[in-house]
Amino acid sequence: MILKPITIDISRYPSSLHSILIDANIFDSSCSPEAKVIFIDKESGYFLKSAPKGTLAREAVMTGYFYKKGLAAKIIDYVSDEEHDWLLTKKIQGHDCITAKYIEQPKRLCDIFAERLIHLHSLGFKDCPIQNHTERFLAKAEYNKRADNFDKSNFPDSFGYKCPEEAWKVVKTKGYLLKTETLLHGDYCLPNIILDDWRFSGFIDLDNGGVGDRHVDLFWGIWTLTWNLKTDKYRDRFLDVYGRDKIDEERLLVVAGAEVFG
């Protein structure tokens, strides 16, 4: 995580957040254009995410749910005003998994990464507030397909889709294979897992979480190891540690076909 010192105009923020922002050192820690994230260096630390109105509601719900399970940061405040959503959380102790300390030991990192996913997928989910992840997942793929949103540039070549028609054919004909039976992170990537000296501290960025098909998290696990470690040599190790008996390659291909539509 890169922290860039910045100054802010507190008057642009909801009044309920002013007491946290006043007299604090502020850093920009944003990593995507969809949302702005600042780190508030005060007390034990806070992260404040802002995005267009309505777009952080699901993340607030799932972060609260994961927090109750001891898996995520505590929410201090969630505000939805006329134009923006604001989500304020406590800082989780530790650093994300793309910190040099962890990246420099890829085998150990890969194993811990897989083991944490095993644990997550073993948890009960009857009380999860998002029960229809698979339905939403397939609907989003169809929406983006209609919008001609196909981008294979950031995806591992091992999935082999060369054109949108090829990917969509698999989604359309085999999408019914996807199940709704596992508690998911939904964006299971190395930057979204926080470790404290190799001990698990929590998950962040849970806006895609819910009850769905385990292969969504497996897909993103493969993707992030390839992308962040700059090699595909840990794909098989990750799947072996997770357990080949729990993996259906056909369902994994369906997820991969859906994901290339964004």
N, C-alpha and C positions, 0 to 999 in steps of 0.2 A: 504494500500500500504506500503510495506516494502522498506526502502531506506538503502542501504549498501554502505558506503564510499569506493571508489575505486580510483586508479590512472590509467591514460590512456596515450598511446603514440599518441600524436596529429598527428604525421606524417602518421598514418594509416587511418586518416579521410580525406575526400575531402577538398581541400584548401578553398572552399567557407564557410566551417564551422569553420575554425580556429579562427576567430575573436570572435566567441561566446564561444569557448572552452578554449581559453587562459585565465589564471588567474581565472578560475572558480572552485569551489568545485564540484566534480562529484560523483554521487551516482548511483549504479546499482538498477534499479527498475523492472527488467525483471520478468515476471510471466509465461513464457512458453518457451520451447526449440526452437520454430520456429523463434523467433525474440529476439534480444537484445534491451533493452530499458534503457537509462541512463537519469537521471535527472540532469540538468545543473543549479546549484544554482547561478544564476547571474541575476541582474536586477529583474524582476518579475518572473523569472524562465522559463525554457524550457525543453521539453522532446524530445529526439532524439532516434528514432527507426531505427534499421538496420536489414536487412534480405537479403537472397539471391536475386540476380538480378531479377527484374520483379515481385517480390512477394508483393511489397508495392504500385504498381501502382494504383490498384483499391482503396486501402485505401486513397491514396492521392486525388483521384478524389472525393470520397464520403465525405471525411473530408472537402474538399473545398466547396462542395455543401451544406453540413449541416451548415458550418460556415456562408454562405450567408443567411441561414434561422435563424441565431442566436442560433444555437444548438450545436456548436462544436468549438474546438480551431482554432485559426488562424494559417495557414501554413506559416512558415517563409521560408522554402526551401525544395525542393525535388530533390534529386540527384540520378541518376542511372548510376553507373560506370561499369567497366568491370566485377565485381564480386558481387557487392552489390547494394541494394537500401537503401537510407537514407532519412528519413522523420523527419524534424525538425518543431515542433509546439510550440506555446506559452503555458505556463501552464494555465489551467483553475482554477479560484479561487475556493477553497474548497477542499473536500476530497471525495473519492469514498464511495459507500454505504455499504462496508463491514468494514468501520471504526467503532470502538467500540461504539461511540456515537449513531450511527444509529442502529446497530445490537441490542443494548440493549433496543430498543423500537420497537420490530418487527411489532406490529399492525400498528403503525404510518408509519413505513417504507413501509410495504406492501401496504398501501393505496396510499401513494405518488408514489410508484413504478407503480401501476396500473394506476393512474391518468396521469402520464407522458406518458404512452403508449397510453392512449386514445387520448391525445393531438397530439402525433406524428402521429398516424394513421388517424387523421382528416385533415392532411395537404395535400395540392395539390402536385402533382408530375409530371405534364406534362413535366417539364423541367429537370427532373432527368436524369442524364447521364447513369444510369444502369436501363434499362426498362425490362430486361428479367430474373429477379432473379429466378422465378419459373422454367424456362427452365434449368438454370444452376444448381439449387438445385437438381432437379431430375436426371440430367446427372451426377452430382457428386456422388449421392447415387448409381447409377448403376455402375459407375466406381469402387467405393470402394467395392461394392458387388462382382464384378468380381475379385477383388484383395483379397477377403475373409477377408475383414476388418470389423469384427463384434465385438463390445464391449458394452455389456449391463451393465458393472459393475458400470458406473457412472450415470446411468439413473434411474429415479424413478420407483419403482416396479409397480406403479399404471397403467402404460401403458401395462404391462403384457406380453411382448414378451419374449419367453423362448429360441428361437433359430433363426438363420438368415432366415431360410426358412419361418417361420411364419411371420416375419417382412416384408420380401420381397414380400410375396404374397399380403399383404395389399397395399404396394407401387405400385406393378405392376398392380393390378386390380382396384385400386381406385385413383391412382396418378392424373388421369384426373380431379378429383374434385378440385384440388388446383387451385387457381385463381391468377391473376396478376393485383391487383387493390388497393394496399395499399403501402405507403412508409414505408419501414422497416429499423430498425437498423440492424437486421440479427443475432446479438449475444446479445440479450437483457438480460444482466446479471448484477447483482448488482455491480460488480467491474467496469462496463463500464458506470455507471451513476455517475456524480459528483454533489454533493450538497454542498452548502455553508450555514451552519447553517439551514438546512432543506429546503433551497431555491434551486431550480434547477439551475445549472450553465452550464451544457453541457454534451454531449456524447463523449466517446472515443472509439477507436478500431472499426472503421466503415467499415472494409474491406469486410464484408458480407452484407453491405447495398444495397438497390435498391428497385425496385418496384416488389412486390410479394404478397404472401398470408399472411395475418395477423397472421395465426396460427403458423408461424415460430417464431415470437416474443413471442407469447403466450406460446409456448412450452418451450422456453428458460426462460421465466419468471417463469414458474412452476418449471423448473429444478433448477434455481439458488436459489429460495426461499427454496427448499428442501435441496439443497447441502450446502448453506451458513448458513442457520438457523438451519440445522441439525434436521429438522422435516418436515413432510408433512402437518402439521395442517393449513398452510396458503394458500394452493392450492385453496380451495373453496373461501376463503376471496378475494384472488387476482382476481379470475374469476368473483365473484359477483360484485366487484367494477368496473371491466372493463365493465361488462354488458353481462349477459348470452344470451341476444337476439342477440348478435353479434358473438356468438361462435357456431361453428359446431363441435361437438365431433368427428364426422367421419373424418373430415379434420385434426383435431388435432391428431388422431391416425395415419393418413397417414404421417404427419410430423414426429411424434415420430418414426415410422418405418423406415423412411429415415435417421433420425439422428443417429440411433444406428450403422449405417455403417460409421460414421465419416464425 
